Amino acid sequence: MKKNVGSIDRILRFVLGLVIIILGIVNESWWGLIGIVPIFTASINWCPLYLPFGISTCKTPEPKK
């Protein structure tokens, strides 16, 4: 599985996941469990939704001279 989630994307996913989980806890809602998805994709550096669209937020290595 090739990485397709970059550093900034990874941080944003993790923070968003935490916010969703906290809101779910505060509102006593099961919807907070959805926050697990962005945290999981941030932890494995791979997003299945990026795959069909060919999106990657990873930095491309500079060619060696």
PDBQT receptor file of N, H, CA, C and O in Angstrom, charges set to zero:
ATOM      1  N   MET A   1       0.848  -1.165   0.000  1.00  0.00    +0.000 N 
ATOM      2  CA  MET A   1       0.000   0.000   0.000  1.00  0.00    +0.000 C 
ATOM      3  C   MET A   1       0.905   1.243   0.000  1.00  0.00    +0.000 C 
ATOM      4  O   MET A   1       1.683   1.458   0.929  1.00  0.00    +0.000 OA
ATOM      5  N   LYS A   2       0.787   2.033  -1.034  1.00  0.00    +0.000 N 
ATOM      6  H   LYS A   2       0.155   1.858  -1.788  1.00  0.00    +0.000 HD
ATOM      7  CA  LYS A   2       1.602   3.228  -1.195  1.00  0.00    +0.000 C 
ATOM      8  C   LYS A   2       0.979   4.395  -0.420  1.00  0.00    +0.000 C 
ATOM      9  O   LYS A   2      -0.240   4.572  -0.432  1.00  0.00    +0.000 OA
ATOM     10  N   LYS A   3       1.807   5.177   0.243  1.00  0.00    +0.000 N 
ATOM     11  H   LYS A   3       2.796   5.033   0.252  1.00  0.00    +0.000 HD
ATOM     12  CA  LYS A   3       1.321   6.328   0.998  1.00  0.00    +0.000 C 
ATOM     13  C   LYS A   3       0.722   7.363   0.049  1.00  0.00    +0.000 C 
ATOM     14  O   LYS A   3       1.273   7.632  -1.019  1.00  0.00    +0.000 OA
ATOM     15  N   ASN A   4      -0.416   7.942   0.450  1.00  0.00    +0.000 N 
ATOM     16  H   ASN A   4      -0.863   7.723   1.317  1.00  0.00    +0.000 HD
ATOM     17  CA  ASN A   4      -0.988   9.028  -0.342  1.00  0.00    +0.000 C 
ATOM     18  C   ASN A   4      -1.489  10.173   0.545  1.00  0.00    +0.000 C 
ATOM     19  O   ASN A   4      -2.208  11.055   0.075  1.00  0.00    +0.000 OA
ATOM     20  N   VAL A   5      -1.107  10.159   1.828  1.00  0.00    +0.000 N 
ATOM     21  H   VAL A   5      -0.523   9.443   2.209  1.00  0.00    +0.000 HD
ATOM     22  CA  VAL A   5      -1.484  11.212   2.766  1.00  0.00    +0.000 C 
ATOM     23  C   VAL A   5      -0.210  11.882   3.261  1.00  0.00    +0.000 C 
ATOM     24  O   VAL A   5       0.637  11.239   3.881  1.00  0.00    +0.000 OA
ATOM     25  N   GLY A   6      -0.078  13.177   2.985  1.00  0.00    +0.000 N 
ATOM     26  H   GLY A   6      -0.767  13.699   2.481  1.00  0.00    +0.000 HD
ATOM     27  CA  GLY A   6       1.109  13.926   3.382  1.00  0.00    +0.000 C 
ATOM     28  C   GLY A   6       1.061  14.399   4.825  1.00  0.00    +0.000 C 
ATOM     29  O   GLY A   6       0.108  14.116   5.551  1.00  0.00    +0.000 OA
ATOM     30  N   SER A   7       2.091  15.118   5.233  1.00  0.00    +0.000 N 
ATOM     31  H   SER A   7       2.866  15.347   4.643  1.00  0.00    +0.000 HD
ATOM     32  CA  SER A   7       2.249  15.554   6.622  1.00  0.00    +0.000 C 
ATOM     33  C   SER A   7       1.130  16.468   7.101  1.00  0.00    +0.000 C 
ATOM     34  O   SER A   7       0.527  16.217   8.145  1.00  0.00    +0.000 OA
ATOM     35  N   ILE A   8       0.851  17.519   6.351  1.00  0.00    +0.000 N 
ATOM     36  H   ILE A   8       1.341  17.723   5.503  1.00  0.00    +0.000 HD
ATOM     37  CA  ILE A   8      -0.184  18.471   6.766  1.00  0.00    +0.000 C 
ATOM     38  C   ILE A   8      -1.556  17.797   6.750  1.00  0.00    +0.000 C 
ATOM     39  O   ILE A   8      -2.361  17.985   7.663  1.00  0.00    +0.000 OA
ATOM     40  N   ASP A   9      -1.810  17.022   5.721  1.00  0.00    +0.000 N 
ATOM     41  H   ASP A   9      -1.157  16.869   4.979  1.00  0.00    +0.000 HD
ATOM     42  CA  ASP A   9      -3.066  16.276   5.607  1.00  0.00    +0.000 C 
ATOM     43  C   ASP A   9      -3.225  15.341   6.804  1.00  0.00    +0.000 C 
ATOM     44  O   ASP A   9      -4.313  15.216   7.365  1.00  0.00    +0.000 OA
ATOM     45  N   ARG A  10      -2.154  14.701   7.179  1.00  0.00    +0.000 N 
ATOM     46  H   ARG A  10      -1.269  14.802   6.723  1.00  0.00    +0.000 HD
ATOM     47  CA  ARG A  10      -2.171  13.760   8.299  1.00  0.00    +0.000 C 
ATOM     48  C   ARG A  10      -2.524  14.467   9.612  1.00  0.00    +0.000 C 
ATOM     49  O   ARG A  10      -3.331  13.966  10.393  1.00  0.00    +0.000 OA
ATOM     50  N   ILE A  11      -1.921  15.620   9.845  1.00  0.00    +0.000 N 
ATOM     51  H   ILE A  11      -1.265  16.027   9.210  1.00  0.00    +0.000 HD
ATOM     52  CA  ILE A  11      -2.189  16.383  11.072  1.00  0.00    +0.000 C 
ATOM     53  C   ILE A  11      -3.642  16.852  11.106  1.00  0.00    +0.000 C 
ATOM     54  O   ILE A  11      -4.318  16.745  12.129  1.00  0.00    +0.000 OA
ATOM     55  N   LEU A  12      -4.117  17.377   9.959  1.00  0.00    +0.000 N 
ATOM     56  H   LEU A  12      -3.568  17.464   9.128  1.00  0.00    +0.000 HD
ATOM     57  CA  LEU A  12      -5.505  17.850   9.889  1.00  0.00    +0.000 C 
ATOM     58  C   LEU A  12      -6.504  16.716  10.120  1.00  0.00    +0.000 C 
ATOM     59  O   LEU A  12      -7.512  16.900  10.801  1.00  0.00    +0.000 OA
ATOM     60  N   ARG A  13      -6.222  15.557   9.557  1.00  0.00    +0.000 N 
ATOM     61  H   ARG A  13      -5.402  15.407   9.004  1.00  0.00    +0.000 HD
ATOM     62  CA  ARG A  13      -7.105  14.399   9.756  1.00  0.00    +0.000 C 
ATOM     63  C   ARG A  13      -7.159  13.998  11.227  1.00  0.00    +0.000 C 
ATOM     64  O   ARG A  13      -8.227  13.702  11.762  1.00  0.00    +0.000 OA
ATOM     65  N   PHE A  14      -5.987  13.992  11.874  1.00  0.00    +0.000 N 
ATOM     66  H   PHE A  14      -5.119  14.232  11.439  1.00  0.00    +0.000 HD
ATOM     67  CA  PHE A  14      -5.930  13.594  13.274  1.00  0.00    +0.000 C 
ATOM     68  C   PHE A  14      -6.713  14.576  14.149  1.00  0.00    +0.000 C 
ATOM     69  O   PHE A  14      -7.491  14.163  15.008  1.00  0.00    +0.000 OA
ATOM     70  N   VAL A  15      -6.505  15.873  13.928  1.00  0.00    +0.000 N 
ATOM     71  H   VAL A  15      -5.872  16.209  13.230  1.00  0.00    +0.000 HD
ATOM     72  CA  VAL A  15      -7.205  16.899  14.706  1.00  0.00    +0.000 C 
ATOM     73  C   VAL A  15      -8.712  16.829  14.445  1.00  0.00    +0.000 C 
ATOM     74  O   VAL A  15      -9.506  16.885  15.383  1.00  0.00    +0.000 OA
ATOM     75  N   LEU A  16      -9.102  16.708  13.185  1.00  0.00    +0.000 N 
ATOM     76  H   LEU A  16      -8.457  16.662  12.423  1.00  0.00    +0.000 HD
ATOM     77  CA  LEU A  16     -10.516  16.608  12.837  1.00  0.00    +0.000 C 
ATOM     78  C   LEU A  16     -11.152  15.383  13.496  1.00  0.00    +0.000 C 
ATOM     79  O   LEU A  16     -12.265  15.463  14.016  1.00  0.00    +0.000 OA
ATOM     80  N   GLY A  17     -10.455  14.266  13.475  1.00  0.00    +0.000 N 
ATOM     81  H   GLY A  17      -9.551  14.201  13.052  1.00  0.00    +0.000 HD
ATOM     82  CA  GLY A  17     -10.960  13.053  14.111  1.00  0.00    +0.000 C 
ATOM     83  C   GLY A  17     -11.177  13.247  15.602  1.00  0.00    +0.000 C 
ATOM     84  O   GLY A  17     -12.192  12.814  16.147  1.00  0.00    +0.000 OA
ATOM     85  N   LEU A  18     -10.221  13.899  16.266  1.00  0.00    +0.000 N 
ATOM     86  H   LEU A  18      -9.396  14.250  15.823  1.00  0.00    +0.000 HD
ATOM     87  CA  LEU A  18     -10.370  14.164  17.701  1.00  0.00    +0.000 C 
ATOM     88  C   LEU A  18     -11.563  15.081  17.976  1.00  0.00    +0.000 C 
ATOM     89  O   LEU A  18     -12.323  14.851  18.916  1.00  0.00    +0.000 OA
ATOM     90  N   VAL A  19     -11.721  16.112  17.157  1.00  0.00    +0.000 N 
ATOM     91  H   VAL A  19     -11.103  16.299  16.393  1.00  0.00    +0.000 HD
ATOM     92  CA  VAL A  19     -12.847  17.035  17.336  1.00  0.00    +0.000 C 
ATOM     93  C   VAL A  19     -14.172  16.297  17.173  1.00  0.00    +0.000 C 
ATOM     94  O   VAL A  19     -15.094  16.502  17.963  1.00  0.00    +0.000 OA
ATOM     95  N   ILE A  20     -14.278  15.444  16.162  1.00  0.00    +0.000 N 
ATOM     96  H   ILE A  20     -13.529  15.278  15.521  1.00  0.00    +0.000 HD
ATOM     97  CA  ILE A  20     -15.517  14.691  15.942  1.00  0.00    +0.000 C 
ATOM     98  C   ILE A  20     -15.807  13.770  17.119  1.00  0.00    +0.000 C 
ATOM     99  O   ILE A  20     -16.951  13.668  17.563  1.00  0.00    +0.000 OA
ATOM    100  N   ILE A  21     -14.779  13.101  17.625  1.00  0.00    +0.000 N 
ATOM    101  H   ILE A  21     -13.850  13.183  17.265  1.00  0.00    +0.000 HD
ATOM    102  CA  ILE A  21     -14.967  12.205  18.771  1.00  0.00    +0.000 C 
ATOM    103  C   ILE A  21     -15.396  12.996  20.009  1.00  0.00    +0.000 C 
ATOM    104  O   ILE A  21     -16.308  12.583  20.725  1.00  0.00    +0.000 OA
ATOM    105  N   ILE A  22     -14.744  14.124  20.259  1.00  0.00    +0.000 N 
ATOM    106  H   ILE A  22     -14.003  14.459  19.677  1.00  0.00    +0.000 HD
ATOM    107  CA  ILE A  22     -15.097  14.946  21.423  1.00  0.00    +0.000 C 
ATOM    108  C   ILE A  22     -16.535  15.460  21.311  1.00  0.00    +0.000 C 
ATOM    109  O   ILE A  22     -17.284  15.439  22.288  1.00  0.00    +0.000 OA
ATOM    110  N   LEU A  23     -16.915  15.921  20.117  1.00  0.00    +0.000 N 
ATOM    111  H   LEU A  23     -16.307  15.939  19.324  1.00  0.00    +0.000 HD
ATOM    112  CA  LEU A  23     -18.294  16.380  19.919  1.00  0.00    +0.000 C 
ATOM    113  C   LEU A  23     -19.295  15.240  20.137  1.00  0.00    +0.000 C 
ATOM    114  O   LEU A  23     -20.381  15.457  20.675  1.00  0.00    +0.000 OA
ATOM    115  N   GLY A  24     -18.929  14.050  19.725  1.00  0.00    +0.000 N 
ATOM    116  H   GLY A  24     -18.047  13.874  19.288  1.00  0.00    +0.000 HD
ATOM    117  CA  GLY A  24     -19.798  12.896  19.945  1.00  0.00    +0.000 C 
ATOM    118  C   GLY A  24     -19.960  12.585  21.423  1.00  0.00    +0.000 C 
ATOM    119  O   GLY A  24     -21.047  12.227  21.877  1.00  0.00    +0.000 OA
ATOM    120  N   ILE A  25     -18.874  12.723  22.168  1.00  0.00    +0.000 N 
ATOM    121  H   ILE A  25     -17.992  13.014  21.799  1.00  0.00    +0.000 HD
ATOM    122  CA  ILE A  25     -18.933  12.466  23.613  1.00  0.00    +0.000 C 
ATOM    123  C   ILE A  25     -19.758  13.552  24.315  1.00  0.00    +0.000 C 
ATOM    124  O   ILE A  25     -20.613  13.250  25.148  1.00  0.00    +0.000 OA
ATOM    125  N   VAL A  26     -19.494  14.809  23.971  1.00  0.00    +0.000 N 
ATOM    126  H   VAL A  26     -18.799  15.054  23.294  1.00  0.00    +0.000 HD
ATOM    127  CA  VAL A  26     -20.213  15.934  24.591  1.00  0.00    +0.000 C 
ATOM    128  C   VAL A  26     -21.709  15.847  24.305  1.00  0.00    +0.000 C 
ATOM    129  O   VAL A  26     -22.527  16.093  25.191  1.00  0.00    +0.000 OA
ATOM    130  N   ASN A  27     -22.065  15.501  23.082  1.00  0.00    +0.000 N 
ATOM    131  H   ASN A  27     -21.400  15.302  22.362  1.00  0.00    +0.000 HD
ATOM    132  CA  ASN A  27     -23.473  15.420  22.688  1.00  0.00    +0.000 C 
ATOM    133  C   ASN A  27     -24.090  14.052  22.954  1.00  0.00    +0.000 C 
ATOM    134  O   ASN A  27     -25.248  13.810  22.612  1.00  0.00    +0.000 OA
ATOM    135  N   GLU A  28     -23.320  13.163  23.561  1.00  0.00    +0.000 N 
ATOM    136  H   GLU A  28     -22.379  13.359  23.839  1.00  0.00    +0.000 HD
ATOM    137  CA  GLU A  28     -23.772  11.800  23.865  1.00  0.00    +0.000 C 
ATOM    138  C   GLU A  28     -24.378  11.139  22.623  1.00  0.00    +0.000 C 
ATOM    139  O   GLU A  28     -25.500  10.633  22.647  1.00  0.00    +0.000 OA
ATOM    140  N   SER A  29     -23.601  11.160  21.543  1.00  0.00    +0.000 N 
ATOM    141  H   SER A  29     -22.689  11.570  21.524  1.00  0.00    +0.000 HD
ATOM    142  CA  SER A  29     -24.058  10.625  20.271  1.00  0.00    +0.000 C 
ATOM    143  C   SER A  29     -23.073   9.581  19.745  1.00  0.00    +0.000 C 
ATOM    144  O   SER A  29     -21.863   9.681  19.948  1.00  0.00    +0.000 OA
ATOM    145  N   TRP A  30     -23.626   8.583  19.069  1.00  0.00    +0.000 N 
ATOM    146  H   TRP A  30     -24.609   8.501  18.905  1.00  0.00    +0.000 HD
ATOM    147  CA  TRP A  30     -22.785   7.559  18.445  1.00  0.00    +0.000 C 
ATOM    148  C   TRP A  30     -22.059   8.098  17.223  1.00  0.00    +0.000 C 
ATOM    149  O   TRP A  30     -21.131   7.457  16.730  1.00  0.00    +0.000 OA
ATOM    150  N   TRP A  31     -22.457   9.256  16.725  1.00  0.00    +0.000 N 
ATOM    151  H   TRP A  31     -23.211   9.777  17.126  1.00  0.00    +0.000 HD
ATOM    152  CA  TRP A  31     -21.815   9.855  15.567  1.00  0.00    +0.000 C 
ATOM    153  C   TRP A  31     -20.349  10.144  15.834  1.00  0.00    +0.000 C 
ATOM    154  O   TRP A  31     -19.564  10.263  14.893  1.00  0.00    +0.000 OA
ATOM    155  N   GLY A  32     -19.972  10.257  17.074  1.00  0.00    +0.000 N 
ATOM    156  H   GLY A  32     -20.610  10.160  17.839  1.00  0.00    +0.000 HD
ATOM    157  CA  GLY A  32     -18.577  10.503  17.429  1.00  0.00    +0.000 C 
ATOM    158  C   GLY A  32     -17.655   9.389  16.982  1.00  0.00    +0.000 C 
ATOM    159  O   GLY A  32     -16.454   9.603  16.813  1.00  0.00    +0.000 OA
ATOM    160  N   LEU A  33     -18.205   8.198  16.790  1.00  0.00    +0.000 N 
ATOM    161  H   LEU A  33     -19.180   8.024  16.928  1.00  0.00    +0.000 HD
ATOM    162  CA  LEU A  33     -17.383   7.071  16.328  1.00  0.00    +0.000 C 
ATOM    163  C   LEU A  33     -16.842   7.289  14.919  1.00  0.00    +0.000 C 
ATOM    164  O   LEU A  33     -15.848   6.674  14.535  1.00  0.00    +0.000 OA
ATOM    165  N   ILE A  34     -17.484   8.153  14.156  1.00  0.00    +0.000 N 
ATOM    166  H   ILE A  34     -18.292   8.653  14.468  1.00  0.00    +0.000 HD
ATOM    167  CA  ILE A  34     -17.001   8.454  12.805  1.00  0.00    +0.000 C 
ATOM    168  C   ILE A  34     -15.613   9.086  12.866  1.00  0.00    +0.000 C 
ATOM    169  O   ILE A  34     -14.850   8.998  11.904  1.00  0.00    +0.000 OA
ATOM    170  N   GLY A  35     -15.283   9.718  13.979  1.00  0.00    +0.000 N 
ATOM    171  H   GLY A  35     -15.902   9.790  14.760  1.00  0.00    +0.000 HD
ATOM    172  CA  GLY A  35     -13.973  10.328  14.157  1.00  0.00    +0.000 C 
ATOM    173  C   GLY A  35     -12.834   9.335  14.104  1.00  0.00    +0.000 C 
ATOM    174  O   GLY A  35     -11.681   9.723  13.914  1.00  0.00    +0.000 OA
ATOM    175  N   ILE A  36     -13.136   8.062  14.267  1.00  0.00    +0.000 N 
ATOM    176  H   ILE A  36     -14.073   7.747  14.422  1.00  0.00    +0.000 HD
ATOM    177  CA  ILE A  36     -12.116   7.018  14.196  1.00  0.00    +0.000 C 
ATOM    178  C   ILE A  36     -11.554   6.914  12.778  1.00  0.00    +0.000 C 
ATOM    179  O   ILE A  36     -10.376   6.605  12.603  1.00  0.00    +0.000 OA
ATOM    180  N   VAL A  37     -12.377   7.166  11.776  1.00  0.00    +0.000 N 
ATOM    181  H   VAL A  37     -13.335   7.417  11.918  1.00  0.00    +0.000 HD
ATOM    182  CA  VAL A  37     -11.957   7.017  10.376  1.00  0.00    +0.000 C 
ATOM    183  C   VAL A  37     -10.805   7.959  10.013  1.00  0.00    +0.000 C 
ATOM    184  O   VAL A  37      -9.783   7.487   9.513  1.00  0.00    +0.000 OA
ATOM    185  N   PRO A  38     -10.928   9.274  10.244  1.00  0.00    +0.000 N 
ATOM    186  CA  PRO A  38      -9.791  10.137   9.892  1.00  0.00    +0.000 C 
ATOM    187  C   PRO A  38      -8.548   9.861  10.735  1.00  0.00    +0.000 C 
ATOM    188  O   PRO A  38      -7.427  10.015  10.249  1.00  0.00    +0.000 OA
ATOM    189  N   ILE A  39      -8.731   9.460  11.982  1.00  0.00    +0.000 N 
ATOM    190  H   ILE A  39      -9.641   9.334  12.376  1.00  0.00    +0.000 HD
ATOM    191  CA  ILE A  39      -7.573   9.126  12.819  1.00  0.00    +0.000 C 
ATOM    192  C   ILE A  39      -6.885   7.875  12.268  1.00  0.00    +0.000 C 
ATOM    193  O   ILE A  39      -5.657   7.806  12.234  1.00  0.00    +0.000 OA
ATOM    194  N   PHE A  40      -7.667   6.895  11.843  1.00  0.00    +0.000 N 
ATOM    195  H   PHE A  40      -8.665   6.951  11.871  1.00  0.00    +0.000 HD
ATOM    196  CA  PHE A  40      -7.106   5.675  11.279  1.00  0.00    +0.000 C 
ATOM    197  C   PHE A  40      -6.353   5.958   9.980  1.00  0.00    +0.000 C 
ATOM    198  O   PHE A  40      -5.241   5.465   9.787  1.00  0.00    +0.000 OA
ATOM    199  N   THR A  41      -6.956   6.752   9.086  1.00  0.00    +0.000 N 
ATOM    200  H   THR A  41      -7.859   7.152   9.242  1.00  0.00    +0.000 HD
ATOM    201  CA  THR A  41      -6.282   7.050   7.821  1.00  0.00    +0.000 C 
ATOM    202  C   THR A  41      -5.023   7.887   8.053  1.00  0.00    +0.000 C 
ATOM    203  O   THR A  41      -4.049   7.760   7.311  1.00  0.00    +0.000 OA
ATOM    204  N   ALA A  42      -5.040   8.734   9.072  1.00  0.00    +0.000 N 
ATOM    205  H   ALA A  42      -5.831   8.837   9.675  1.00  0.00    +0.000 HD
ATOM    206  CA  ALA A  42      -3.838   9.507   9.403  1.00  0.00    +0.000 C 
ATOM    207  C   ALA A  42      -2.739   8.596   9.935  1.00  0.00    +0.000 C 
ATOM    208  O   ALA A  42      -1.561   8.808   9.650  1.00  0.00    +0.000 OA
ATOM    209  N   SER A  43      -3.119   7.590  10.702  1.00  0.00    +0.000 N 
ATOM    210  H   SER A  43      -4.076   7.417  10.934  1.00  0.00    +0.000 HD
ATOM    211  CA  SER A  43      -2.108   6.710  11.301  1.00  0.00    +0.000 C 
ATOM    212  C   SER A  43      -1.459   5.775  10.280  1.00  0.00    +0.000 C 
ATOM    213  O   SER A  43      -0.304   5.386  10.454  1.00  0.00    +0.000 OA
ATOM    214  N   ILE A  44      -2.178   5.408   9.221  1.00  0.00    +0.000 N 
ATOM    215  H   ILE A  44      -3.116   5.723   9.080  1.00  0.00    +0.000 HD
ATOM    216  CA  ILE A  44      -1.589   4.508   8.220  1.00  0.00    +0.000 C 
ATOM    217  C   ILE A  44      -1.093   5.254   6.976  1.00  0.00    +0.000 C 
ATOM    218  O   ILE A  44      -0.551   4.638   6.059  1.00  0.00    +0.000 OA
ATOM    219  N   ASN A  45      -1.278   6.582   6.944  1.00  0.00    +0.000 N 
ATOM    220  H   ASN A  45      -1.718   7.083   7.690  1.00  0.00    +0.000 HD
ATOM    221  CA  ASN A  45      -0.825   7.421   5.816  1.00  0.00    +0.000 C 
ATOM    222  C   ASN A  45      -1.430   7.006   4.485  1.00  0.00    +0.000 C 
ATOM    223  O   ASN A  45      -0.780   7.133   3.447  1.00  0.00    +0.000 OA
ATOM    224  N   TRP A  46      -2.632   6.526   4.495  1.00  0.00    +0.000 N 
ATOM    225  H   TRP A  46      -3.161   6.423   5.338  1.00  0.00    +0.000 HD
ATOM    226  CA  TRP A  46      -3.270   6.066   3.258  1.00  0.00    +0.000 C 
ATOM    227  C   TRP A  46      -4.767   6.320   3.342  1.00  0.00    +0.000 C 
ATOM    228  O   TRP A  46      -5.404   5.988   4.341  1.00  0.00    +0.000 OA
ATOM    229  N   CYS A  47      -5.326   6.909   2.295  1.00  0.00    +0.000 N 
ATOM    230  H   CYS A  47      -4.808   7.179   1.483  1.00  0.00    +0.000 HD
ATOM    231  CA  CYS A  47      -6.758   7.194   2.237  1.00  0.00    +0.000 C 
ATOM    232  C   CYS A  47      -7.359   6.448   1.051  1.00  0.00    +0.000 C 
ATOM    233  O   CYS A  47      -6.950   6.677  -0.087  1.00  0.00    +0.000 OA
ATOM    234  N   PRO A  48      -8.318   5.565   1.294  1.00  0.00    +0.000 N 
ATOM    235  CA  PRO A  48      -8.913   4.816   0.191  1.00  0.00    +0.000 C 
ATOM    236  C   PRO A  48      -9.716   5.695  -0.764  1.00  0.00    +0.000 C 
ATOM    237  O   PRO A  48      -9.883   5.331  -1.928  1.00  0.00    +0.000 OA
ATOM    238  N   LEU A  49     -10.214   6.837  -0.304  1.00  0.00    +0.000 N 
ATOM    239  H   LEU A  49     -10.078   7.132   0.642  1.00  0.00    +0.000 HD
ATOM    240  CA  LEU A  49     -10.967   7.726  -1.195  1.00  0.00    +0.000 C 
ATOM    241  C   LEU A  49     -10.060   8.462  -2.175  1.00  0.00    +0.000 C 
ATOM    242  O   LEU A  49     -10.525   8.892  -3.231  1.00  0.00    +0.000 OA
ATOM    243  N   TYR A  50      -8.795   8.614  -1.858  1.00  0.00    +0.000 N 
ATOM    244  H   TYR A  50      -8.417   8.265  -1.001  1.00  0.00    +0.000 HD
ATOM    245  CA  TYR A  50      -7.858   9.265  -2.769  1.00  0.00    +0.000 C 
ATOM    246  C   TYR A  50      -7.497   8.343  -3.937  1.00  0.00    +0.000 C 
ATOM    247  O   TYR A  50      -7.174   8.825  -5.023  1.00  0.00    +0.000 OA
ATOM    248  N   LEU A  51      -7.547   7.051  -3.730  1.00  0.00    +0.000 N 
ATOM    249  H   LEU A  51      -7.809   6.660  -2.848  1.00  0.00    +0.000 HD
ATOM    250  CA  LEU A  51      -7.093   6.075  -4.719  1.00  0.00    +0.000 C 
ATOM    251  C   LEU A  51      -7.791   6.185  -6.078  1.00  0.00    +0.000 C 
ATOM    252  O   LEU A  51      -7.099   6.283  -7.092  1.00  0.00    +0.000 OA
ATOM    253  N   PRO A  52      -9.139   6.172  -6.151  1.00  0.00    +0.000 N 
ATOM    254  CA  PRO A  52      -9.774   6.225  -7.475  1.00  0.00    +0.000 C 
ATOM    255  C   PRO A  52      -9.542   7.532  -8.219  1.00  0.00    +0.000 C 
ATOM    256  O   PRO A  52      -9.640   7.575  -9.445  1.00  0.00    +0.000 OA
ATOM    257  N   PHE A  53      -9.237   8.597  -7.486  1.00  0.00    +0.000 N 
ATOM    258  H   PHE A  53      -9.157   8.562  -6.490  1.00  0.00    +0.000 HD
ATOM    259  CA  PHE A  53      -9.027   9.897  -8.109  1.00  0.00    +0.000 C 
ATOM    260  C   PHE A  53      -7.551  10.194  -8.382  1.00  0.00    +0.000 C 
ATOM    261  O   PHE A  53      -7.222  11.213  -8.988  1.00  0.00    +0.000 OA
ATOM    262  N   GLY A  54      -6.679   9.314  -7.939  1.00  0.00    +0.000 N 
ATOM    263  H   GLY A  54      -6.947   8.486  -7.446  1.00  0.00    +0.000 HD
ATOM    264  CA  GLY A  54      -5.253   9.498  -8.162  1.00  0.00    +0.000 C 
ATOM    265  C   GLY A  54      -4.655  10.655  -7.379  1.00  0.00    +0.000 C 
ATOM    266  O   GLY A  54      -3.657  11.243  -7.794  1.00  0.00    +0.000 OA
ATOM    267  N   ILE A  55      -5.270  10.981  -6.239  1.00  0.00    +0.000 N 
ATOM    268  H   ILE A  55      -6.081  10.502  -5.902  1.00  0.00    +0.000 HD
ATOM    269  CA  ILE A  55      -4.801  12.102  -5.422  1.00  0.00    +0.000 C 
ATOM    270  C   ILE A  55      -3.725  11.625  -4.455  1.00  0.00    +0.000 C 
ATOM    271  O   ILE A  55      -3.818  10.532  -3.897  1.00  0.00    +0.000 OA
ATOM    272  N   SER A  56      -2.721  12.443  -4.265  1.00  0.00    +0.000 N 
ATOM    273  H   SER A  56      -2.645  13.331  -4.717  1.00  0.00    +0.000 HD
ATOM    274  CA  SER A  56      -1.693  12.189  -3.259  1.00  0.00    +0.000 C 
ATOM    275  C   SER A  56      -1.230  13.532  -2.718  1.00  0.00    +0.000 C 
ATOM    276  O   SER A  56      -0.880  14.432  -3.482  1.00  0.00    +0.000 OA
ATOM    277  N   THR A  57      -1.230  13.661  -1.394  1.00  0.00    +0.000 N 
ATOM    278  H   THR A  57      -1.515  12.929  -0.774  1.00  0.00    +0.000 HD
ATOM    279  CA  THR A  57      -0.761  14.893  -0.778  1.00  0.00    +0.000 C 
ATOM    280  C   THR A  57       0.663  14.737  -0.246  1.00  0.00    +0.000 C 
ATOM    281  O   THR A  57       1.164  15.609   0.463  1.00  0.00    +0.000 OA
ATOM    282  N   CYS A  58       1.306  13.630  -0.590  1.00  0.00    +0.000 N 
ATOM    283  H   CYS A  58       0.898  12.922  -1.166  1.00  0.00    +0.000 HD
ATOM    284  CA  CYS A  58       2.697  13.410  -0.198  1.00  0.00    +0.000 C 
ATOM    285  C   CYS A  58       3.614  14.253  -1.084  1.00  0.00    +0.000 C 
ATOM    286  O   CYS A  58       3.319  14.503  -2.252  1.00  0.00    +0.000 OA
ATOM    287  N   LYS A  59       4.710  14.675  -0.509  1.00  0.00    +0.000 N 
ATOM    288  H   LYS A  59       4.949  14.472   0.440  1.00  0.00    +0.000 HD
ATOM    289  CA  LYS A  59       5.696  15.415  -1.296  1.00  0.00    +0.000 C 
ATOM    290  C   LYS A  59       6.380  14.453  -2.251  1.00  0.00    +0.000 C 
ATOM    291  O   LYS A  59       6.696  13.319  -1.894  1.00  0.00    +0.000 OA
ATOM    292  N   THR A  60       6.601  14.921  -3.462  1.00  0.00    +0.000 N 
ATOM    293  H   THR A  60       6.344  15.843  -3.752  1.00  0.00    +0.000 HD
ATOM    294  CA  THR A  60       7.325  14.093  -4.424  1.00  0.00    +0.000 C 
ATOM    295  C   THR A  60       8.822  14.339  -4.240  1.00  0.00    +0.000 C 
ATOM    296  O   THR A  60       9.250  15.482  -4.084  1.00  0.00    +0.000 OA
ATOM    297  N   PRO A  61       9.606  13.280  -4.260  1.00  0.00    +0.000 N 
ATOM    298  CA  PRO A  61      11.049  13.476  -4.089  1.00  0.00    +0.000 C 
ATOM    299  C   PRO A  61      11.645  14.231  -5.279  1.00  0.00    +0.000 C 
ATOM    300  O   PRO A  61      11.253  14.024  -6.427  1.00  0.00    +0.000 OA
ATOM    301  N   GLU A  62      12.595  15.103  -4.976  1.00  0.00    +0.000 N 
ATOM    302  H   GLU A  62      12.913  15.270  -4.043  1.00  0.00    +0.000 HD
ATOM    303  CA  GLU A  62      13.249  15.856  -6.041  1.00  0.00    +0.000 C 
ATOM    304  C   GLU A  62      14.204  14.936  -6.784  1.00  0.00    +0.000 C 
ATOM    305  O   GLU A  62      14.873  14.104  -6.171  1.00  0.00    +0.000 OA
ATOM    306  N   PRO A  63      14.269  15.084  -8.105  1.00  0.00    +0.000 N 
ATOM    307  CA  PRO A  63      15.172  14.217  -8.871  1.00  0.00    +0.000 C 
ATOM    308  C   PRO A  63      16.634  14.489  -8.504  1.00  0.00    +0.000 C 
ATOM    309  O   PRO A  63      17.041  15.629  -8.280  1.00  0.00    +0.000 OA
ATOM    310  N   LYS A  64      17.400  13.411  -8.451  1.00  0.00    +0.000 N 
ATOM    311  H   LYS A  64      17.070  12.485  -8.633  1.00  0.00    +0.000 HD
ATOM    312  CA  LYS A  64      18.830  13.542  -8.135  1.00  0.00    +0.000 C 
ATOM    313  C   LYS A  64      19.585  14.050  -9.351  1.00  0.00    +0.000 C 
ATOM    314  O   LYS A  64      19.312  13.661 -10.486  1.00  0.00    +0.000 OA
ATOM    315  N   LYS A  65      20.541  14.932  -9.083  1.00  0.00    +0.000 N 
ATOM    316  H   LYS A  65      20.763  15.248  -8.160  1.00  0.00    +0.000 HD
ATOM    317  CA  LYS A  65      21.317  15.504 -10.186  1.00  0.00    +0.000 C 
ATOM    318  C   LYS A  65      22.648  14.831 -10.311  1.00  0.00    +0.000 C 
ATOM    319  O   LYS A  65      23.438  15.183 -11.187  1.00  0.00    +0.000 OA
TER     320      LYS A  65
